[in-house]
Amino acid sequence: VQLQASGGGLVQAGDSLRLSCAVSGRTFNPRHMAWFRQAPGKEREFVATIRWDPGYTLYADSVKGRFTISRDKAKKSGYLQMNSLKPEDAAVYYCAASSTTISSTAATSSAYAYWGLGTQVTVSS
């Protein structure tokens, strides 16, 4: 199983970016996909998660209303639409997936067994 995150880049404050996460592995069917981020000198933090079916979502308070997580089941891919980006959103963004159903721990990194390498998001003020 491999997760490939892409779509990061350098943008100005107020701009938008769309991150993608493609899941490979024919027999792997994700139950949840999440995005986490880690800024230099800081711990990895939860951004958003989606239950693959039926698509329930959960967001960190810091991104609620600005970011939208979604998935395309046919493409086995997840997305993170980031609008109104702020300098404090700058970080390496990681996608993660779980093959088991997660309940109360969906916002914790330990709930996800599969991780991508990350994509850099830089936001200039």
C-alpha positions, -999 to +999 in steps of 0.1 A: +000+000+000+013+034-010-001+069-005+012+096-028+005+132-018+008+160-043-003+195-050+017+215-025+035+247-035+042+283-027+013+307-026+004+340-011-019+345+019-055+344+008-048+320-021-060+284-025-044+251-031-058+216-036-038+187-023-044+152-036-036+118-022-036+087-044-038+053-028-023+024-046-027-013-037-055-032-055-066-050-024-065-021-001-098-003+006-095+027+029-120+032+056-107+066+066-084+091+050-069+120+069-046+150+065-020+160+090+006+187+089+038+195+105+055+229+106+092+233+114+098+229+152+063+218+158+045+185+164+025+169+137-011+181+140-045+169+127-061+188+099-091+168+086-104+133+082-131+117+061-148+084+066-146+068+032-182+057+032-205+075+038-182+105+038-185+119+073-159+146+079-141+161+109-119+192+109-095+209+132-109+242+145-080+261+129-091+251+094-129+247+098-147+268+072-116+272+050-105+236+042-126+209+027-117+172+026-132+150+000-126+116-017-132+100-050-140+064-043-136+053-080-102+068-082-093+057-046-080+093-040-085+119-014-083+156-016-079+186+006-091+219-008-075+248+011-089+282+007-080+315+023-046+302+032-027+319+060+010+320+068+003+298+098-010+271+074+025+266+060+038+231+067+045+197+052+011+181+047+008+143+050-021+121+040-028+090+060-052+061+057-067+034+078-082+001+066-102-002+098-131+018+111-120+045+135-143+060+161-131+084+188-095+085+177-100+098+142-080+130+149-049+112+163-021+101+141-018+067+158-051+057+143-037+056+108-014+028+097-006+041+062+012+074+055+024+093+024+057+111+023+041+146+025+039+177+003+052+211+012+029+240+015+044+275+018+023+306+024+039+340+021+024+370+038 
